[in-house]
Amino acid sequence: MAKVTLIQMVYNAMKYIPKSFDSMVNQTFKDVEIVAVINGSEDGGKEYIQQHYPQVKIIDPGENLKFVRGHNLVFPQITSEFVQLVNQDLFLETDYVEKVLKEFENPTVGGVNGKVYQYDWLTNTKTNVLDTTGIVCSRNGRGKSRGQNEEDHGQYDNQMEIVGVDGAACMYRRSALEAVKYTRSDGTIEYFDVDFEMYWEDVDLSLRLQNAGFTCRFVPGAVGYHGRTAASSKKGYKDVGEFREHHKKFPAWIKQFNYKNHIFLVVKNFPKFYWKFFVREFFMLGYIVLLETATLRIVPTLFKQLPTMWKKRKWIAQHRKSMEWAKLLNNKGLLS
């Protein structure tokens, strides 16, 4: 039994596979196994992995399970003590796993994030621009990858306590995942929430870990590089024009899931509803009605799933062991 399982969802990822899989098989920490879930391989990626990385275990469900259902399929099948997620457009420095593991010597730690920089896959160039140093949240319900789009000057290296870990490159304690998994009425087990489907599901899982008494940590010495496709705008809501131009780059379905799931994140996990949340939602809805009406198509689904989210909120409240994480909301240095 390996101590760490590295998992990647592979979807027509041939252009990423050599660099990403090389980074996994060449880790300095050797007690690992690697699992690839084939969500799509029309470009020959599956065959390439089989030929060049015979040590990788391949799971091919025959359909695109995407991020949430793909990981929910794998988690019950592994027996390792820790689980490292590796996005297909991400590669890790060779000592990433080794450095992240040290943080788990504290038994209360449930999830750990390294320092991930942005990577330009078009030019195969590393940058000094941060992609994530972990997830931070505000009382208004806004969550983001801390430091994203900022030049790295070590500004977060001494701020190791975070609200959540980013699903692109995080490691979980498997026993912590087992502690927060949710069983639906039909018997389906959720680690990541299947009602989220995509976007915010990693933040949701982190907050469930926090509510269950686990903590999340940032390790600045563990470095990865990521070519994120749906990053935040550089100035956020401080520049509405830039925000709107940034949003135009994304298809309507991304904005729809983003809108629905950020609300569900608060409904499920926040210990209470802060007044800032309602103020932000009022202005966000106004923005959507005026400028992004296609996002409103997700509203019927939102109301359809809302009773399920409220049921999950009650389940979390019944099993809650800590609300210490709520003290991090809006702390200076954690979210501007």
Helices and strands as residue ranges (DSSP letters): E 4-11, H 17-25, E 32-40, H 45-52, E 57-59, H 66-74, G 75-77, E 82-85, E 90-92, H 96-103, E 109-120, E 125-132, E 135-137, E 143-145, E 161-162, E 170-173, H 174-180, E 182-183, E 189-190, H 201-211, E 215-226, G 236-238, H 240-247, H 252-269, H 275-291, G 293-298, H 299-319, G 324-328
